[in-house]
Amino acid sequence: MDELPVLAHFEDEARWTLITTDKVIISRGEQTRTLRWTELADATVDAGYASAMLGSHPRGKLALSRLTLVCVSGERVEVEFEAGPPFIGIWNVLKTVGNLRAG
């Protein structure tokens, strides 16, 4: 099966994230990080960040924009996306991938 693009977040030429049928590619300037689905255990929001945003922002959960990808190795990779429904959608996709891998 050929790898296909699924979702993308484009901030500018240096800052973007691409989710494919095989992996997540995160570009942040000079650094590009690739995480294969097999490396992804979970996608979550840091509790401190979530509490701060939920307690101080009138949009509540829709103000969240920073997602933490938890790798099987225990490494945590923070990725920023557009807040609101785009963030919630990407979070759900990546969380599902982690759950499928674990199941």
Phi and psi restraints in degrees (value plus and minus 20) as a CYANA .aco file:
   2 ASP   PHI    -103.0   -63.0
   2 ASP   PSI     125.0   165.0
   3 GLU   PHI     -91.3   -51.3
   3 GLU   PSI     117.1   157.1
   4 LEU   PHI    -147.1  -107.1
   4 LEU   PSI     127.0   167.0
   5 PRO   PHI     -90.8   -50.8
   5 PRO   PSI     123.5   163.5
   6 VAL   PHI    -135.9   -95.9
   6 VAL   PSI     -75.2   -35.2
   7 LEU   PHI    -160.3  -120.3
   7 LEU   PSI     131.5   171.5
   8 ALA   PHI    -161.8  -121.8
   8 ALA   PSI     127.5   167.5
   9 HIS   PHI    -145.5  -105.5
   9 HIS   PSI     100.3   140.3
  10 PHE   PHI    -139.4   -99.4
  10 PHE   PSI      91.6   131.6
  11 GLU   PHI    -110.7   -70.7
  11 GLU   PSI     -68.2   -28.2
  12 ASP   PHI    -184.2  -144.2
  12 ASP   PSI    -194.5  -154.5
  13 GLU   PHI     -79.7   -39.7
  13 GLU   PSI     -48.5    -8.5
  14 ALA   PHI    -114.2   -74.2
  14 ALA   PSI     -41.1    -1.1
  15 ARG   PHI    -144.7  -104.7
  15 ARG   PSI      85.3   125.3
  16 TRP   PHI    -175.1  -135.1
  16 TRP   PSI     141.3   181.3
  17 THR   PHI    -156.5  -116.5
  17 THR   PSI     114.6   154.6
  18 LEU   PHI    -142.9  -102.9
  18 LEU   PSI     108.8   148.8
  19 ILE   PHI    -129.4   -89.4
  19 ILE   PSI     104.0   144.0
  20 THR   PHI    -135.5   -95.5
  20 THR   PSI    -197.6  -157.6
  21 THR   PHI     -93.1   -53.1
  21 THR   PSI     -22.9    17.1
  22 ASP   PHI    -145.1  -105.1
  22 ASP   PSI     -44.5    -4.5
  23 LYS   PHI    -183.3  -143.3
  23 LYS   PSI     154.6   194.6
  24 VAL   PHI    -135.9   -95.9
  24 VAL   PSI     108.7   148.7
  25 ILE   PHI    -135.7   -95.7
  25 ILE   PSI     103.1   143.1
  26 ILE   PHI    -137.5   -97.5
  26 ILE   PSI      99.2   139.2
  27 SER   PHI    -131.3   -91.3
  27 SER   PSI     105.3   145.3
  28 ARG   PHI    -153.6  -113.6
  28 ARG   PSI      61.4   101.4
  29 GLY   PHI      49.5    89.5
  29 GLY   PSI    -139.8   -99.8
  30 GLU   PHI     -94.9   -54.9
  30 GLU   PSI     -34.5     5.5
  31 GLN   PHI    -127.6   -87.6
  31 GLN   PSI     111.2   151.2
  32 THR   PHI    -144.8  -104.8
  32 THR   PSI     111.2   151.2
  33 ARG   PHI    -141.4  -101.4
  33 ARG   PSI     114.1   154.1
  34 THR   PHI    -137.9   -97.9
  34 THR   PSI     108.3   148.3
  35 LEU   PHI    -141.0  -101.0
  35 LEU   PSI      96.3   136.3
  36 ARG   PHI     -94.2   -54.2
  36 ARG   PSI     135.7   175.7
  37 TRP   PHI     -75.1   -35.1
  37 TRP   PSI     -55.4   -15.4
  38 THR   PHI     -86.2   -46.2
  38 THR   PSI     -38.5     1.5
  39 GLU   PHI    -109.4   -69.4
  39 GLU   PSI     -34.2     5.8
  40 LEU   PHI    -112.5   -72.5
  40 LEU   PSI     100.6   140.6
  41 ALA   PHI    -118.3   -78.3
  41 ALA   PSI     -52.5   -12.5
  42 ASP   PHI    -185.1  -145.1
  42 ASP   PSI     143.8   183.8
  43 ALA   PHI    -152.0  -112.0
  43 ALA   PSI     105.7   145.7
  44 THR   PHI    -165.6  -125.6
  44 THR   PSI     153.6   193.6
  45 VAL   PHI    -134.5   -94.5
  45 VAL   PSI     111.2   151.2
  46 ASP   PHI     -73.6   -33.6
  46 ASP   PSI     111.3   151.3
  47 ALA   PHI     -80.6   -40.6
  47 ALA   PSI     -61.8   -21.8
  48 GLY   PHI     -84.0   -44.0
  48 GLY   PSI     -64.0   -24.0
  49 TYR   PHI     -83.6   -43.6
  49 TYR   PSI     -65.9   -25.9
  50 ALA   PHI     -81.4   -41.4
  50 ALA   PSI     -65.1   -25.1
  51 SER   PHI     -80.5   -40.5
  51 SER   PSI     -63.5   -23.5
  52 ALA   PHI     -83.4   -43.4
  52 ALA   PSI     -64.7   -24.7
  53 MET   PHI     -89.1   -49.1
  53 MET   PSI     -63.1   -23.1
  54 LEU   PHI     -87.9   -47.9
  54 LEU   PSI     -52.5   -12.5
  55 GLY   PHI    -103.9   -63.9
  55 GLY   PSI     -40.2    -0.2
  56 SER   PHI    -139.1   -99.1
  56 SER   PSI     -30.0    10.0
  57 HIS   PHI    -133.3   -93.3
  57 HIS   PSI     110.6   150.6
  58 PRO   PHI     -83.9   -43.9
  58 PRO   PSI     -41.5    -1.5
  59 ARG   PHI    -102.2   -62.2
  59 ARG   PSI     -27.0    13.0
  60 GLY   PHI      36.7    76.7
  60 GLY   PSI    -148.6  -108.6
  61 LYS   PHI     -78.1   -38.1
  61 LYS   PSI     -49.4    -9.4
  62 LEU   PHI     -92.6   -52.6
  62 LEU   PSI     -27.3    12.7
  63 ALA   PHI    -108.9   -68.9
  63 ALA   PSI     -31.5     8.5
  64 LEU   PHI     -85.8   -45.8
  64 LEU   PSI     120.6   160.6
  65 SER   PHI    -161.3  -121.3
  65 SER   PSI     -30.9     9.1
  66 ARG   PHI    -127.0   -87.0
  66 ARG   PSI     100.0   140.0
  67 LEU   PHI    -132.3   -92.3
  67 LEU   PSI     120.0   160.0
  68 THR   PHI    -127.9   -87.9
  68 THR   PSI     100.3   140.3
  69 LEU   PHI    -110.6   -70.6
  69 LEU   PSI     103.2   143.2
  70 VAL   PHI    -121.0   -81.0
  70 VAL   PSI     100.6   140.6
  71 CYS   PHI    -107.2   -67.2
  71 CYS   PSI     137.8   177.8
  72 VAL   PHI     -75.2   -35.2
  72 VAL   PSI     -54.2   -14.2
  73 SER   PHI     -91.9   -51.9
  73 SER   PSI     -31.8     8.2
  74 GLY   PHI      80.2   120.2
  74 GLY   PSI     -34.2     5.8
  75 GLU   PHI     -82.8   -42.8
  75 GLU   PSI     125.0   165.0
  76 ARG   PHI    -139.0   -99.0
  76 ARG   PSI     106.5   146.5
  77 VAL   PHI    -138.3   -98.3
  77 VAL   PSI      98.0   138.0
  78 GLU   PHI    -109.5   -69.5
  78 GLU   PSI     114.5   154.5
  79 VAL   PHI    -152.0  -112.0
  79 VAL   PSI     118.6   158.6
  80 GLU   PHI    -126.7   -86.7
  80 GLU   PSI     116.7   156.7
  81 PHE   PHI    -149.7  -109.7
  81 PHE   PSI     152.3   192.3
  82 GLU   PHI     -85.6   -45.6
  82 GLU   PSI     111.4   151.4
  83 ALA   PHI     -87.0   -47.0
  83 ALA   PSI     141.2   181.2
  84 GLY   PHI      75.9   115.9
  84 GLY   PSI    -174.1  -134.1
  85 PRO   PHI     -74.7   -34.7
  85 PRO   PSI     -57.0   -17.0
  86 PRO   PHI     -79.9   -39.9
  86 PRO   PSI     -62.4   -22.4
  87 PHE   PHI     -83.4   -43.4
  87 PHE   PSI     -67.2   -27.2
  88 ILE   PHI     -80.5   -40.5
  88 ILE   PSI     -61.7   -21.7
  89 GLY   PHI     -83.2   -43.2
  89 GLY   PSI     -66.4   -26.4
  90 ILE   PHI     -84.6   -44.6
  90 ILE   PSI     -61.4   -21.4
  91 TRP   PHI     -77.8   -37.8
  91 TRP   PSI     -66.9   -26.9
  92 ASN   PHI     -82.5   -42.5
  92 ASN   PSI     -61.6   -21.6
  93 VAL   PHI     -82.5   -42.5
  93 VAL   PSI     -69.7   -29.7
  94 LEU   PHI     -89.0   -49.0
  94 LEU   PSI     -54.6   -14.6
  95 LYS   PHI     -85.1   -45.1
  95 LYS   PSI     -62.4   -22.4
  96 THR   PHI     -82.0   -42.0
  96 THR   PSI     -61.7   -21.7
  97 VAL   PHI     -80.2   -40.2
  97 VAL   PSI     -64.8   -24.8
  98 GLY   PHI     -81.9   -41.9
  98 GLY   PSI     -60.9   -20.9
  99 ASN   PHI     -88.0   -48.0
  99 ASN   PSI     -58.5   -18.5
 100 LEU   PHI     -85.6   -45.6
 100 LEU   PSI     -59.6   -19.6
 101 ARG   PHI     -83.3   -43.3
 101 ARG   PSI     -60.4   -20.4
 102 ALA   PHI     -93.1   -53.1
 102 ALA   PSI     -48.1    -8.1
